[in-house]
Amino acid sequence: MNTEKLMNDIDKCENEEEMKKVFNEHFEDEVERKMMWDLLKTLRDKDNSQLLGKESKDNENDFMKDIVDTVTKYDEYSKKKKN
C-alpha cells in the first residue's frame, strides 16, 4: 500500500462518502479497510476533542493505545493473509 498516495487522495475528499470510496480503492480486503477506517475515525475524534479542550493524559494514552492496537492487528492480519 502506498501510504502517501492514500493520504493525498484523502486530502482531496470533500465528504465522508468520497473518503469511503478512496478506502475501497486502497484496501481491497474488507477487514483491513475496516481497521484503517476505524483508525481514521479515532484520529478525527482525537482532533475534535483537542479543539473542544477535552484533552487529558488518560485520553492521550487511550488514543495512542488505539493506534498501536490497530497497527498491530493490521500487521498480524496481513501476515496471516499472506500465508
N, C-alpha and C positions, 0 to 999 in steps of 0.2 A: 504494500500500500504506500502511496506517495502522500505523506502527511502534509507536505507543503501545498500540494495541489488541492487536497481536501480543504485545508484552511482557506485557501484563496477562493475556492468555489463557495464555501460557506459565507465568506465575507460579501459575496455578490448577491446573496439571497435577501429578499425583501420581507419574507414572512416564513412561518414555520412549515408551511406546505412545500415551499421551494427547498427548504433545508432537508426535509424528508426525502425529496427526490434526489438531492445530492448524496445523501446517505445510501439510498438504494443503488446509486451508480458506483459508489466507492466500496460498499460492503455487500458482496453477493450473498454471503452467509447470513441468514436471518438472526442467528444467535449473536454473532459478532456485531451486527448492525444495532441490535437492541442494547447490547452492552455499551457501545460507544454513544448511542443516542442518550441513554440514561446518564452517562458521564457528562455529556454536553449540558443536559438539563441541570445536573448538580452544579456545574460551573456557572451556569446562568443564575441559578438560585443564590449561589455564593455572591456573585456580583450584586444582585438585588439586596441581599442582607447588608452588604457593605454600604450601599447607597442609603439604606434606611438606618444605619448606625447600630445594627444589632450584633455587632461583632463581639465575640468573646473568645477566650483561649480554648474553651471546650468546643465551640463551634468550629474553630480553625482546625483543631486536632481531628474532629469528626470528618471534616471536609478532606483533609489530607489522607485519612484512613480510607475514605470512599474512593479516592483516586487510586491509591495503591492497590486496594482490593480489586477494583475494576481492571486495572492493567494486569495484575497477577492472574485473574480469572481469564482474561482475554488471551494472555500468553499460554496458559495451560490448555485452554480450549483449542487454540491454533495448533499446538504441538500434537494434541490427540487427534485432531482432524487430519493432520499430515500423515500420521501412522496408520 
